[in-house]
Amino acid sequence: MYGWIWRHLPGNAWVRGVISLVLVLAVVYALFQYVFPWAEPLLPFGDVTVDGESAGGAGADQ
């Protein structure tokens, strides 16, 4: 896939490198601005099972 993209970009290697960098930055921007905020409520990162009470783990005898 990356080879196909590289072959279809215009210009020499330097121009292709700059265009590739711009494309990568655009994808990262889109992910952080639109995709991750949309997906965050769907992910279980806020559902923690650890509370303040010890159930016999490390340091329970102290």
C-alpha positions in Angstrom: 0.0 0.0 0.0 2.8 2.5 0.9 4.6 1.7 -2.2 1.5 2.3 -4.3 1.1 5.7 -2.6 4.7 6.6 -3.1 4.6 5.7 -6.8 1.5 7.8 -7.4 2.8 11.0 -5.7 4.1 13.7 -8.0 7.7 15.1 -8.0 11.1 13.8 -7.0 12.0 12.1 -3.8 12.2 15.3 -1.8 8.8 16.5 -2.9 7.3 13.0 -2.3 8.8 13.1 1.2 7.2 16.4 2.0 3.8 15.4 0.6 4.0 12.1 2.6 4.8 14.0 5.8 1.8 16.3 5.1 -0.4 13.3 4.5 0.7 11.6 7.7 0.1 14.8 9.7 -3.3 15.2 8.2 -4.3 11.7 9.1 -3.0 12.2 12.7 -4.9 15.5 13.0 -8.1 13.8 11.7 -7.7 11.0 14.2 -7.2 13.2 17.2 -9.8 15.8 16.2 -12.6 13.6 15.0 -12.2 9.8 15.3 -10.8 9.5 18.9 -13.3 11.9 20.5 -16.1 10.1 18.7 -14.9 6.7 19.9 -13.9 7.7 23.4 -17.5 7.3 24.9 -17.7 3.8 23.4 -14.5 2.6 25.1 -14.6 1.1 28.6 -11.6 3.1 30.0 -13.8 4.8 32.6 -15.2 1.5 33.9 -12.5 0.8 36.5 -12.9 -2.0 39.0 -10.4 -0.8 41.6 -11.8 0.9 44.7 -10.3 2.1 48.0 -10.8 -1.2 49.8 -8.1 -3.9 49.8 -9.0 -7.4 48.9 -5.9 -9.1 50.2 -3.4 -7.9 47.7 0.0 -6.5 48.4 0.2 -4.5 51.6 -3.1 -5.9 53.0 -1.4 -7.0 56.3 0.0 -3.6 57.1 
